[in-house]
Amino acid sequence: MKMKEVCERTGLTERTVRFYAEAGLVHPEIIRVRGRNYQEYSEENIRELQTAAALRRAGFSLEEIMTMKDEPERIEEIVRKCRERLREETERYQQILQQMETLEIRSVKNTEQLAEKLRPVAKDRPLPAVDFGKSDGESTEEKEQAFQQFLLAQEHRAKVGSWILYGIAGGNVFFSLSTLILSFSGNGLLSLLIQIGFGIALCLGVRWVRWLFIVGCLLGAAGWLMMLGDISQITLIPGWFWWYFVLHLAFCIASAVLLLRSRCVKEYLDKVS
């Protein structure tokens, strides 16, 4: 559906919708028409926008919403932190309210005097965040330019995400091939073929393969660390193997972190899946 209907159904402004999309809270389909990119929103996108707006109004930050969306197991932790933050904000607002109630309003002649009287109780409060409301004052041309810049940034992140996945898939094939060469084992050949197949699936955007790679990388790193702990075998390992060990361990850890946390990877998977 088009932006006008999205705004009507969610109660959000056009710029707020685009802001949430740029922040990664929603991933509309990008359609290219006559050389220009347009966003096409689905029913799922509408639900995501309504969810994001409800949580924002309840006091959660964009970062907290993203974390809860990606890591549901942290919802309880984040709700506790938000509750404590709201409690502290309520206390500060109460202090400001009490100060306002004691003001001799008729004696306040300008904003400087008002600010001076409220500064002691308001000085520690942060400036409010803005989710780009109706009074943003942008022209149509400025909005279109901002939208095109957003699409370019989104496309760039997706491209970087594809490079990351190609690198991870290629690295897994490389280490499987190295194992095959070093071990001369039929199991090594089978592992190589499996890694090639899963690598292709990962690059094509098969989401469950991403989690398989994450588990595999973590298990691989754990296996190397367990081998390192076997002191009795260290003297039997040739010196060149330590370079291979460090390289493979670093690759496993970096791959798991990127697959879990990289926004670029998520952008690419949302684009191709």
Buried (B, 14 or more C-beta within 10 A) or exposed (E): BEBEEBBEBBEBBBBBBBBBBBBBBBBBEBEEEEEEBBBEBEEEBBEBBBBBBEBBEEEBBBEBBBBBBEEEEEEEEBBEBBEEBEEEEEEEEEBBEEBEEEEEEEEBEEEEEBEEBBEEBBEEEEEEEEBBEEEBEEEEEEBEEBBEEBBEEBBEBBBBBBEBBBBBBEBBBBBBBBBBEEEEEEEBBEBBEEBBEBBEBBBEBBEEBBEBBBEBBBEBBEEBEEEBEEEEEEEEBEEEEEEBBEBBBEBBBBBBEBBBEBBBBBBBBBBBE
